[in-house]
Amino acid sequence: MSLDDQIRELCDLAANTKDPASMFRALHELKDLIREHKLPNKTEVAITEQRASNTSRRSPRIKL
């Protein structure tokens, strides 16, 4: 099963179960899967994108 399929299955299980224990287990497995594959979290992605955006906007300084 591909990583995308595993993520979809765990998200679907967590979203559609009425049993809190099953939901917790699915979310815990999802967390472990993300850590195992070292996927970046949203904060890391946002910081990286912001740094790239700031770097590209900078103009060279003119020395007089």
CHARMM-style PDB file with segment names, atoms N, HN, CA, C and O in Angstrom:
ATOM      1  N   MET     1       0.849  -1.173   0.000  1.00  0.00      PROA
ATOM      2  CA  MET     1       0.000   0.000   0.000  1.00  0.00      PROA
ATOM      3  C   MET     1       0.902   1.247   0.000  1.00  0.00      PROA
ATOM      4  O   MET     1       1.881   1.311   0.743  1.00  0.00      PROA
ATOM      5  N   SER     2       0.568   2.211  -0.823  1.00  0.00      PROA
ATOM      6  HN  SER     2      -0.227   2.159  -1.427  1.00  0.00      PROA
ATOM      7  CA  SER     2       1.394   3.417  -0.925  1.00  0.00      PROA
ATOM      8  C   SER     2       1.204   4.300   0.311  1.00  0.00      PROA
ATOM      9  O   SER     2       0.242   4.139   1.061  1.00  0.00      PROA
ATOM     10  N   LEU     3       2.121   5.217   0.504  1.00  0.00      PROA
ATOM     11  HN  LEU     3       2.903   5.348  -0.105  1.00  0.00      PROA
ATOM     12  CA  LEU     3       2.047   6.140   1.631  1.00  0.00      PROA
ATOM     13  C   LEU     3       0.766   6.968   1.560  1.00  0.00      PROA
ATOM     14  O   LEU     3       0.093   7.162   2.572  1.00  0.00      PROA
ATOM     15  N   ASP     4       0.430   7.455   0.367  1.00  0.00      PROA
ATOM     16  HN  ASP     4       0.976   7.297  -0.455  1.00  0.00      PROA
ATOM     17  CA  ASP     4      -0.804   8.236   0.196  1.00  0.00      PROA
ATOM     18  C   ASP     4      -2.034   7.428   0.601  1.00  0.00      PROA
ATOM     19  O   ASP     4      -2.932   7.943   1.267  1.00  0.00      PROA
ATOM     20  N   ASP     5      -2.069   6.169   0.197  1.00  0.00      PROA
ATOM     21  HN  ASP     5      -1.340   5.750  -0.345  1.00  0.00      PROA
ATOM     22  CA  ASP     5      -3.206   5.309   0.540  1.00  0.00      PROA
ATOM     23  C   ASP     5      -3.298   5.085   2.052  1.00  0.00      PROA
ATOM     24  O   ASP     5      -4.389   5.085   2.622  1.00  0.00      PROA
ATOM     25  N   GLN     6      -2.149   4.895   2.687  1.00  0.00      PROA
ATOM     26  HN  GLN     6      -1.263   4.895   2.224  1.00  0.00      PROA
ATOM     27  CA  GLN     6      -2.137   4.696   4.134  1.00  0.00      PROA
ATOM     28  C   GLN     6      -2.647   5.948   4.852  1.00  0.00      PROA
ATOM     29  O   GLN     6      -3.440   5.851   5.789  1.00  0.00      PROA
ATOM     30  N   ILE     7      -2.194   7.110   4.414  1.00  0.00      PROA
ATOM     31  HN  ILE     7      -1.550   7.189   3.654  1.00  0.00      PROA
ATOM     32  CA  ILE     7      -2.632   8.366   5.027  1.00  0.00      PROA
ATOM     33  C   ILE     7      -4.131   8.552   4.839  1.00  0.00      PROA
ATOM     34  O   ILE     7      -4.841   8.897   5.784  1.00  0.00      PROA
ATOM     35  N   ARG     8      -4.614   8.324   3.616  1.00  0.00      PROA
ATOM     36  HN  ARG     8      -4.037   8.044   2.849  1.00  0.00      PROA
ATOM     37  CA  ARG     8      -6.056   8.457   3.350  1.00  0.00      PROA
ATOM     38  C   ARG     8      -6.878   7.514   4.223  1.00  0.00      PROA
ATOM     39  O   ARG     8      -7.903   7.906   4.781  1.00  0.00      PROA
ATOM     40  N   GLU     9      -6.421   6.269   4.336  1.00  0.00      PROA
ATOM     41  HN  GLU     9      -5.588   5.951   3.883  1.00  0.00      PROA
ATOM     42  CA  GLU     9      -7.152   5.273   5.116  1.00  0.00      PROA
ATOM     43  C   GLU     9      -7.218   5.666   6.592  1.00  0.00      PROA
ATOM     44  O   GLU     9      -8.273   5.569   7.218  1.00  0.00      PROA
ATOM     45  N   LEU    10      -6.092   6.109   7.142  1.00  0.00      PROA
ATOM     46  HN  LEU    10      -5.234   6.188   6.634  1.00  0.00      PROA
ATOM     47  CA  LEU    10      -6.075   6.495   8.551  1.00  0.00      PROA
ATOM     48  C   LEU    10      -6.910   7.749   8.805  1.00  0.00      PROA
ATOM     49  O   LEU    10      -7.604   7.837   9.818  1.00  0.00      PROA
ATOM     50  N   CYS    11      -6.847   8.712   7.899  1.00  0.00      PROA
ATOM     51  HN  CYS    11      -6.283   8.641   7.076  1.00  0.00      PROA
ATOM     52  CA  CYS    11      -7.668   9.926   8.034  1.00  0.00      PROA
ATOM     53  C   CYS    11      -9.147   9.584   7.937  1.00  0.00      PROA
ATOM     54  O   CYS    11      -9.964  10.096   8.702  1.00  0.00      PROA
ATOM     55  N   ASP    12      -9.482   8.719   6.999  1.00  0.00      PROA
ATOM     56  HN  ASP    12      -8.818   8.303   6.377  1.00  0.00      PROA
ATOM     57  CA  ASP    12     -10.874   8.306   6.815  1.00  0.00      PROA
ATOM     58  C   ASP    12     -11.386   7.582   8.057  1.00  0.00      PROA
ATOM     59  O   ASP    12     -12.500   7.834   8.516  1.00  0.00      PROA
ATOM     60  N   LEU    13     -10.576   6.692   8.589  1.00  0.00      PROA
ATOM     61  HN  LEU    13      -9.671   6.487   8.216  1.00  0.00      PROA
ATOM     62  CA  LEU    13     -10.967   5.951   9.785  1.00  0.00      PROA
ATOM     63  C   LEU    13     -11.187   6.905  10.956  1.00  0.00      PROA
ATOM     64  O   LEU    13     -12.192   6.803  11.659  1.00  0.00      PROA
ATOM     65  N   ALA    14     -10.254   7.830  11.165  1.00  0.00      PROA
ATOM     66  HN  ALA    14      -9.437   7.913  10.594  1.00  0.00      PROA
ATOM     67  CA  ALA    14     -10.377   8.779  12.276  1.00  0.00      PROA
ATOM     68  C   ALA    14     -11.601   9.676  12.115  1.00  0.00      PROA
ATOM     69  O   ALA    14     -12.269   9.995  13.098  1.00  0.00      PROA
ATOM     70  N   ALA    15     -11.896  10.082  10.891  1.00  0.00      PROA
ATOM     71  HN  ALA    15     -11.354   9.823  10.092  1.00  0.00      PROA
ATOM     72  CA  ALA    15     -13.012  11.002  10.646  1.00  0.00      PROA
ATOM     73  C   ALA    15     -14.372  10.318  10.718  1.00  0.00      PROA
ATOM     74  O   ALA    15     -15.367  10.957  11.060  1.00  0.00      PROA
ATOM     75  N   ASN    16     -14.426   9.042  10.404  1.00  0.00      PROA
ATOM     76  HN  ASN    16     -13.618   8.522  10.126  1.00  0.00      PROA
ATOM     77  CA  ASN    16     -15.729   8.380  10.268  1.00  0.00      PROA
ATOM     78  C   ASN    16     -16.083   7.394  11.373  1.00  0.00      PROA
ATOM     79  O   ASN    16     -17.129   6.749  11.303  1.00  0.00      PROA
ATOM     80  N   THR    17     -15.250   7.264  12.377  1.00  0.00      PROA
ATOM     81  HN  THR    17     -14.401   7.789  12.435  1.00  0.00      PROA
ATOM     82  CA  THR    17     -15.577   6.342  13.463  1.00  0.00      PROA
ATOM     83  C   THR    17     -16.259   7.092  14.601  1.00  0.00      PROA
ATOM     84  O   THR    17     -16.001   8.274  14.831  1.00  0.00      PROA
ATOM     85  N   LYS    18     -17.120   6.393  15.297  1.00  0.00      PROA
ATOM     86  HN  LYS    18     -17.329   5.433  15.110  1.00  0.00      PROA
ATOM     87  CA  LYS    18     -17.786   6.991  16.459  1.00  0.00      PROA
ATOM     88  C   LYS    18     -17.122   6.523  17.757  1.00  0.00      PROA
ATOM     89  O   LYS    18     -17.466   6.987  18.844  1.00  0.00      PROA
ATOM     90  N   ASP    19     -16.178   5.610  17.627  1.00  0.00      PROA
ATOM     91  HN  ASP    19     -15.898   5.234  16.744  1.00  0.00      PROA
ATOM     92  CA  ASP    19     -15.479   5.070  18.789  1.00  0.00      PROA
ATOM     93  C   ASP    19     -14.225   5.904  19.069  1.00  0.00      PROA
ATOM     94  O   ASP    19     -13.307   5.921  18.250  1.00  0.00      PROA
ATOM     95  N   PRO    20     -14.174   6.589  20.205  1.00  0.00      PROA
ATOM     96  CA  PRO    20     -13.012   7.432  20.513  1.00  0.00      PROA
ATOM     97  C   PRO    20     -11.692   6.661  20.540  1.00  0.00      PROA
ATOM     98  O   PRO    20     -10.659   7.197  20.139  1.00  0.00      PROA
ATOM     99  N   ALA    21     -11.711   5.423  21.002  1.00  0.00      PROA
ATOM    100  HN  ALA    21     -12.550   4.987  21.328  1.00  0.00      PROA
ATOM    101  CA  ALA    21     -10.480   4.633  21.059  1.00  0.00      PROA
ATOM    102  C   ALA    21      -9.957   4.341  19.650  1.00  0.00      PROA
ATOM    103  O   ALA    21      -8.751   4.405  19.412  1.00  0.00      PROA
ATOM    104  N   SER    22     -10.853   4.024  18.723  1.00  0.00      PROA
ATOM    105  HN  SER    22     -11.833   3.971  18.917  1.00  0.00      PROA
ATOM    106  CA  SER    22     -10.447   3.764  17.337  1.00  0.00      PROA
ATOM    107  C   SER    22      -9.914   5.034  16.682  1.00  0.00      PROA
ATOM    108  O   SER    22      -8.943   4.998  15.927  1.00  0.00      PROA
ATOM    109  N   MET    23     -10.568   6.162  16.983  1.00  0.00      PROA
ATOM    110  HN  MET    23     -11.357   6.192  17.596  1.00  0.00      PROA
ATOM    111  CA  MET    23     -10.123   7.438  16.431  1.00  0.00      PROA
ATOM    112  C   MET    23      -8.719   7.764  16.943  1.00  0.00      PROA
ATOM    113  O   MET    23      -7.844   8.154  16.171  1.00  0.00      PROA
ATOM    114  N   PHE    24      -8.514   7.601  18.246  1.00  0.00      PROA
ATOM    115  HN  PHE    24      -9.226   7.284  18.874  1.00  0.00      PROA
ATOM    116  CA  PHE    24      -7.210   7.877  18.839  1.00  0.00      PROA
ATOM    117  C   PHE    24      -6.139   6.984  18.232  1.00  0.00      PROA
ATOM    118  O   PHE    24      -5.051   7.453  17.900  1.00  0.00      PROA
ATOM    119  N   ARG    25      -6.445   5.700  18.085  1.00  0.00      PROA
ATOM    120  HN  ARG    25      -7.330   5.319  18.354  1.00  0.00      PROA
ATOM    121  CA  ARG    25      -5.486   4.749  17.508  1.00  0.00      PROA
ATOM    122  C   ARG    25      -5.108   5.143  16.083  1.00  0.00      PROA
ATOM    123  O   ARG    25      -3.935   5.099  15.713  1.00  0.00      PROA
ATOM    124  N   ALA    26      -6.107   5.530  15.282  1.00  0.00      PROA
ATOM    125  HN  ALA    26      -7.060   5.567  15.583  1.00  0.00      PROA
ATOM    126  CA  ALA    26      -5.852   5.925  13.892  1.00  0.00      PROA
ATOM    127  C   ALA    26      -4.989   7.179  13.836  1.00  0.00      PROA
ATOM    128  O   ALA    26      -4.061   7.264  13.031  1.00  0.00      PROA
ATOM    129  N   LEU    27      -5.296   8.152  14.691  1.00  0.00      PROA
ATOM    130  HN  LEU    27      -6.050   8.083  15.344  1.00  0.00      PROA
ATOM    131  CA  LEU    27      -4.498   9.385  14.706  1.00  0.00      PROA
ATOM    132  C   LEU    27      -3.079   9.122  15.196  1.00  0.00      PROA
ATOM    133  O   LEU    27      -2.123   9.719  14.699  1.00  0.00      PROA
ATOM    134  N   HSD    28      -2.945   8.229  16.169  1.00  0.00      PROA
ATOM    135  HN  HSD    28      -3.721   7.745  16.573  1.00  0.00      PROA
ATOM    136  CA  HSD    28      -1.615   7.871  16.670  1.00  0.00      PROA
ATOM    137  C   HSD    28      -0.801   7.167  15.579  1.00  0.00      PROA
ATOM    138  O   HSD    28       0.386   7.447  15.410  1.00  0.00      PROA
ATOM    139  N   GLU    29      -1.431   6.267  14.850  1.00  0.00      PROA
ATOM    140  HN  GLU    29      -2.395   6.039  14.987  1.00  0.00      PROA
ATOM    141  CA  GLU    29      -0.751   5.590  13.742  1.00  0.00      PROA
ATOM    142  C   GLU    29      -0.358   6.588  12.654  1.00  0.00      PROA
ATOM    143  O   GLU    29       0.719   6.482  12.066  1.00  0.00      PROA
ATOM    144  N   LEU    30      -1.235   7.554  12.390  1.00  0.00      PROA
ATOM    145  HN  LEU    30      -2.109   7.640  12.868  1.00  0.00      PROA
ATOM    146  CA  LEU    30      -0.944   8.585  11.397  1.00  0.00      PROA
ATOM    147  C   LEU    30       0.266   9.409  11.827  1.00  0.00      PROA
ATOM    148  O   LEU    30       1.147   9.696  11.015  1.00  0.00      PROA
ATOM    149  N   LYS    31       0.309   9.786  13.091  1.00  0.00      PROA
ATOM    150  HN  LYS    31      -0.406   9.554  13.751  1.00  0.00      PROA
ATOM    151  CA  LYS    31       1.447  10.541  13.629  1.00  0.00      PROA
ATOM    152  C   LYS    31       2.741   9.742  13.466  1.00  0.00      PROA
ATOM    153  O   LYS    31       3.759  10.280  13.031  1.00  0.00      PROA
ATOM    154  N   ASP    32       2.695   8.460  13.816  1.00  0.00      PROA
ATOM    155  HN  ASP    32       1.869   8.023  14.169  1.00  0.00      PROA
ATOM    156  CA  ASP    32       3.879   7.607  13.679  1.00  0.00      PROA
ATOM    157  C   ASP    32       4.305   7.464  12.220  1.00  0.00      PROA
ATOM    158  O   ASP    32       5.497   7.467  11.915  1.00  0.00      PROA
ATOM    159  N   LEU    33       3.338   7.341  11.329  1.00  0.00      PROA
ATOM    160  HN  LEU    33       2.369   7.339  11.577  1.00  0.00      PROA
ATOM    161  CA  LEU    33       3.625   7.207   9.902  1.00  0.00      PROA
ATOM    162  C   LEU    33       4.322   8.469   9.378  1.00  0.00      PROA
ATOM    163  O   LEU    33       5.285   8.386   8.615  1.00  0.00      PROA
ATOM    164  N   ILE    34       3.826   9.621   9.795  1.00  0.00      PROA
ATOM    165  HN  ILE    34       3.044   9.688  10.415  1.00  0.00      PROA
ATOM    166  CA  ILE    34       4.419  10.893   9.370  1.00  0.00      PROA
ATOM    167  C   ILE    34       5.844  11.012   9.898  1.00  0.00      PROA
ATOM    168  O   ILE    34       6.746  11.423   9.169  1.00  0.00      PROA
ATOM    169  N   ARG    35       6.046  10.653  11.161  1.00  0.00      PROA
ATOM    170  HN  ARG    35       5.312  10.319  11.753  1.00  0.00      PROA
ATOM    171  CA  ARG    35       7.401  10.702  11.733  1.00  0.00      PROA
ATOM    172  C   ARG    35       8.336   9.729  11.022  1.00  0.00      PROA
ATOM    173  O   ARG    35       9.484  10.054  10.718  1.00  0.00      PROA
ATOM    174  N   GLU    36       7.822   8.537  10.765  1.00  0.00      PROA
ATOM    175  HN  GLU    36       6.890   8.273  11.012  1.00  0.00      PROA
ATOM    176  CA  GLU    36       8.618   7.489  10.121  1.00  0.00      PROA
ATOM    177  C   GLU    36       9.123   7.940   8.750  1.00  0.00      PROA
ATOM    178  O   GLU    36      10.255   7.643   8.369  1.00  0.00      PROA
ATOM    179  N   HSD    37       8.286   8.649   8.025  1.00  0.00      PROA
ATOM    180  HN  HSD    37       7.366   8.891   8.335  1.00  0.00      PROA
ATOM    181  CA  HSD    37       8.653   9.101   6.683  1.00  0.00      PROA
ATOM    182  C   HSD    37       9.221  10.515   6.677  1.00  0.00      PROA
ATOM    183  O   HSD    37       9.517  11.075   5.622  1.00  0.00      PROA
ATOM    184  N   LYS    38       9.368  11.082   7.871  1.00  0.00      PROA
ATOM    185  HN  LYS    38       9.128  10.627   8.728  1.00  0.00      PROA
ATOM    186  CA  LYS    38       9.952  12.414   8.039  1.00  0.00      PROA
ATOM    187  C   LYS    38       9.283  13.452   7.149  1.00  0.00      PROA
ATOM    188  O   LYS    38       9.953  14.244   6.486  1.00  0.00      PROA
ATOM    189  N   LEU    39       7.953  13.439   7.144  1.00  0.00      PROA
ATOM    190  HN  LEU    39       7.409  12.795   7.682  1.00  0.00      PROA
ATOM    191  CA  LEU    39       7.216  14.434   6.376  1.00  0.00      PROA
ATOM    192  C   LEU    39       7.236  15.745   7.149  1.00  0.00      PROA
ATOM    193  O   LEU    39       7.065  15.741   8.368  1.00  0.00      PROA
ATOM    194  N   PRO    40       7.439  16.854   6.470  1.00  0.00      PROA
ATOM    195  CA  PRO    40       7.482  18.136   7.181  1.00  0.00      PROA
ATOM    196  C   PRO    40       6.097  18.523   7.683  1.00  0.00      PROA
ATOM    197  O   PRO    40       5.084  18.239   7.044  1.00  0.00      PROA
ATOM    198  N   ASN    41       6.075  19.176   8.839  1.00  0.00      PROA
ATOM    199  HN  ASN    41       6.898  19.407   9.358  1.00  0.00      PROA
ATOM    200  CA  ASN    41       4.774  19.642   9.318  1.00  0.00      PROA
ATOM    201  C   ASN    41       4.463  21.005   8.701  1.00  0.00      PROA
ATOM    202  O   ASN    41       5.329  21.613   8.073  1.00  0.00      PROA
ATOM    203  N   LYS    42       3.251  21.478   8.875  1.00  0.00      PROA
ATOM    204  HN  LYS    42       2.547  20.983   9.386  1.00  0.00      PROA
ATOM    205  CA  LYS    42       2.817  22.723   8.233  1.00  0.00      PROA
ATOM    206  C   LYS    42       3.660  23.911   8.666  1.00  0.00      PROA
ATOM    207  O   LYS    42       3.927  24.802   7.860  1.00  0.00      PROA
ATOM    208  N   THR    43       4.082  23.940   9.921  1.00  0.00      PROA
ATOM    209  HN  THR    43       3.865  23.216  10.576  1.00  0.00      PROA
ATOM    210  CA  THR    43       4.889  25.049  10.415  1.00  0.00      PROA
ATOM    211  C   THR    43       6.227  25.088   9.696  1.00  0.00      PROA
ATOM    212  O   THR    43       6.669  26.151   9.258  1.00  0.00      PROA
ATOM    213  N   GLU    44       6.880  23.924   9.572  1.00  0.00      PROA
ATOM    214  HN  GLU    44       6.521  23.061   9.928  1.00  0.00      PROA
ATOM    215  CA  GLU    44       8.168  23.876   8.883  1.00  0.00      PROA
ATOM    216  C   GLU    44       8.026  24.297   7.429  1.00  0.00      PROA
ATOM    217  O   GLU    44       8.873  25.025   6.910  1.00  0.00      PROA
ATOM    218  N   VAL    45       6.974  23.853   6.773  1.00  0.00      PROA
ATOM    219  HN  VAL    45       6.286  23.262   7.195  1.00  0.00      PROA
ATOM    220  CA  VAL    45       6.739  24.209   5.374  1.00  0.00      PROA
ATOM    221  C   VAL    45       6.509  25.707   5.250  1.00  0.00      PROA
ATOM    222  O   VAL    45       7.062  26.346   4.355  1.00  0.00      PROA
ATOM    223  N   ALA    46       5.700  26.273   6.137  1.00  0.00      PROA
ATOM    224  HN  ALA    46       5.250  25.754   6.864  1.00  0.00      PROA
ATOM    225  CA  ALA    46       5.403  27.707   6.086  1.00  0.00      PROA
ATOM    226  C   ALA    46       6.661  28.537   6.312  1.00  0.00      PROA
ATOM    227  O   ALA    46       6.869  29.540   5.630  1.00  0.00      PROA
ATOM    228  N   ILE    47       7.500  28.133   7.259  1.00  0.00      PROA
ATOM    229  HN  ILE    47       7.331  27.317   7.813  1.00  0.00      PROA
ATOM    230  CA  ILE    47       8.742  28.864   7.533  1.00  0.00      PROA
ATOM    231  C   ILE    47       9.660  28.799   6.326  1.00  0.00      PROA
ATOM    232  O   ILE    47      10.241  29.813   5.937  1.00  0.00      PROA
ATOM    233  N   THR    48       9.799  27.629   5.732  1.00  0.00      PROA
ATOM    234  HN  THR    48       9.327  26.806   6.048  1.00  0.00      PROA
ATOM    235  CA  THR    48      10.651  27.472   4.554  1.00  0.00      PROA
ATOM    236  C   THR    48      10.148  28.326   3.403  1.00  0.00      PROA
ATOM    237  O   THR    48      10.936  28.993   2.732  1.00  0.00      PROA
ATOM    238  N   GLU    49       8.832  28.311   3.167  1.00  0.00      PROA
ATOM    239  HN  GLU    49       8.192  27.769   3.712  1.00  0.00      PROA
ATOM    240  CA  GLU    49       8.260  29.113   2.082  1.00  0.00      PROA
ATOM    241  C   GLU    49       8.447  30.599   2.347  1.00  0.00      PROA
ATOM    242  O   GLU    49       8.729  31.362   1.423  1.00  0.00      PROA
ATOM    243  N   GLN    50       8.292  31.017   3.602  1.00  0.00      PROA
ATOM    244  HN  GLN    50       8.063  30.397   4.352  1.00  0.00      PROA
ATOM    245  CA  GLN    50       8.452  32.430   3.949  1.00  0.00      PROA
ATOM    246  C   GLN    50       9.895  32.860   3.728  1.00  0.00      PROA
ATOM    247  O   GLN    50      10.139  33.941   3.193  1.00  0.00      PROA
ATOM    248  N   ARG    51      10.844  32.040   4.126  1.00  0.00      PROA
ATOM    249  HN  ARG    51      10.646  31.161   4.561  1.00  0.00      PROA
ATOM    250  CA  ARG    51      12.263  32.377   3.929  1.00  0.00      PROA
ATOM    251  C   ARG    51      12.581  32.498   2.446  1.00  0.00      PROA
ATOM    252  O   ARG    51      13.287  33.418   2.032  1.00  0.00      PROA
ATOM    253  N   ALA    52      12.070  31.585   1.660  1.00  0.00      PROA
ATOM    254  HN  ALA    52      11.497  30.838   1.996  1.00  0.00      PROA
ATOM    255  CA  ALA    52      12.315  31.630   0.213  1.00  0.00      PROA
ATOM    256  C   ALA    52      11.697  32.887  -0.382  1.00  0.00      PROA
ATOM    257  O   ALA    52      12.292  33.526  -1.251  1.00  0.00      PROA
ATOM    258  N   SER    53      10.523  33.237   0.077  1.00  0.00      PROA
ATOM    259  HN  SER    53      10.039  32.718   0.782  1.00  0.00      PROA
ATOM    260  CA  SER    53       9.826  34.423  -0.419  1.00  0.00      PROA
ATOM    261  C   SER    53      10.596  35.691  -0.040  1.00  0.00      PROA
ATOM    262  O   SER    53      10.750  36.592  -0.864  1.00  0.00      PROA
ATOM    263  N   ASN    54      11.073  35.760   1.191  1.00  0.00      PROA
ATOM    264  HN  ASN    54      10.948  35.028   1.860  1.00  0.00      PROA
ATOM    265  CA  ASN    54      11.827  36.934   1.641  1.00  0.00      PROA
ATOM    266  C   ASN    54      13.145  37.065   0.898  1.00  0.00      PROA
ATOM    267  O   ASN    54      13.552  38.175   0.555  1.00  0.00      PROA
ATOM    268  N   THR    55      13.800  35.975   0.650  1.00  0.00      PROA
ATOM    269  HN  THR    55      13.469  35.074   0.929  1.00  0.00      PROA
ATOM    270  CA  THR    55      15.081  35.995  -0.052  1.00  0.00      PROA
ATOM    271  C   THR    55      14.909  36.481  -1.481  1.00  0.00      PROA
ATOM    272  O   THR    55      15.730  37.257  -1.971  1.00  0.00      PROA
ATOM    273  N   SER    56      13.867  36.042  -2.150  1.00  0.00      PROA
ATOM    274  HN  SER    56      13.200  35.412  -1.751  1.00  0.00      PROA
ATOM    275  CA  SER    56      13.677  36.421  -3.548  1.00  0.00      PROA
ATOM    276  C   SER    56      13.242  37.877  -3.692  1.00  0.00      PROA
ATOM    277  O   SER    56      13.437  38.475  -4.750  1.00  0.00      PROA
ATOM    278  N   ARG    57      12.658  38.452  -2.645  1.00  0.00      PROA
ATOM    279  HN  ARG    57      12.500  37.966  -1.785  1.00  0.00      PROA
ATOM    280  CA  ARG    57      12.199  39.840  -2.723  1.00  0.00      PROA
ATOM    281  C   ARG    57      13.299  40.847  -2.432  1.00  0.00      PROA
ATOM    282  O   ARG    57      13.187  42.016  -2.801  1.00  0.00      PROA
ATOM    283  N   ARG    58      14.344  40.410  -1.785  1.00  0.00      PROA
ATOM    284  HN  ARG    58      14.435  39.460  -1.485  1.00  0.00      PROA
ATOM    285  CA  ARG    58      15.414  41.337  -1.422  1.00  0.00      PROA
ATOM    286  C   ARG    58      16.128  41.842  -2.665  1.00  0.00      PROA
ATOM    287  O   ARG    58      16.434  41.090  -3.590  1.00  0.00      PROA
ATOM    288  N   SER    59      16.375  43.109  -2.651  1.00  0.00      PROA
ATOM    289  HN  SER    59      16.127  43.721  -1.900  1.00  0.00      PROA
ATOM    290  CA  SER    59      17.142  43.676  -3.757  1.00  0.00      PROA
ATOM    291  C   SER    59      18.568  43.890  -3.268  1.00  0.00      PROA
ATOM    292  O   SER    59      18.796  44.093  -2.076  1.00  0.00      PROA
ATOM    293  N   PRO    60      19.506  43.844  -4.168  1.00  0.00      PROA
ATOM    294  CA  PRO    60      20.892  44.059  -3.751  1.00  0.00      PROA
ATOM    295  C   PRO    60      21.055  45.479  -3.206  1.00  0.00      PROA
ATOM    296  O   PRO    60      20.480  46.429  -3.737  1.00  0.00      PROA
ATOM    297  N   ARG    61      21.831  45.604  -2.161  1.00  0.00      PROA
ATOM    298  HN  ARG    61      22.298  44.832  -1.729  1.00  0.00      PROA
ATOM    299  CA  ARG    61      22.059  46.927  -1.573  1.00  0.00      PROA
ATOM    300  C   ARG    61      23.076  47.688  -2.408  1.00  0.00      PROA
ATOM    301  O   ARG    61      24.071  47.135  -2.876  1.00  0.00      PROA
ATOM    302  N   ILE    62      22.801  48.940  -2.576  1.00  0.00      PROA
ATOM    303  HN  ILE    62      21.993  49.389  -2.196  1.00  0.00      PROA
ATOM    304  CA  ILE    62      23.702  49.800  -3.348  1.00  0.00      PROA
ATOM    305  C   ILE    62      24.576  50.561  -2.366  1.00  0.00      PROA
ATOM    306  O   ILE    62      24.072  51.274  -1.498  1.00  0.00      PROA
ATOM    307  N   LYS    63      25.876  50.410  -2.505  1.00  0.00      PROA
ATOM    308  HN  LYS    63      26.286  49.832  -3.210  1.00  0.00      PROA
ATOM    309  CA  LYS    63      26.810  51.111  -1.627  1.00  0.00      PROA
ATOM    310  C   LYS    63      27.228  52.407  -2.294  1.00  0.00      PROA
ATOM    311  O   LYS    63      27.591  52.425  -3.470  1.00  0.00      PROA
ATOM    312  N   LEU    64      27.175  53.477  -1.543  1.00  0.00      PROA
ATOM    313  HN  LEU    64      26.880  53.463  -0.587  1.00  0.00      PROA
ATOM    314  CA  LEU    64      27.576  54.788  -2.073  1.00  0.00      PROA
ATOM    315  C   LEU    64      28.936  55.174  -1.602  1.00  0.00      PROA
ATOM    316  OT1 LEU    64      29.429  56.246  -1.952  1.00  0.00      PROA
TER     317      LEU     64
END
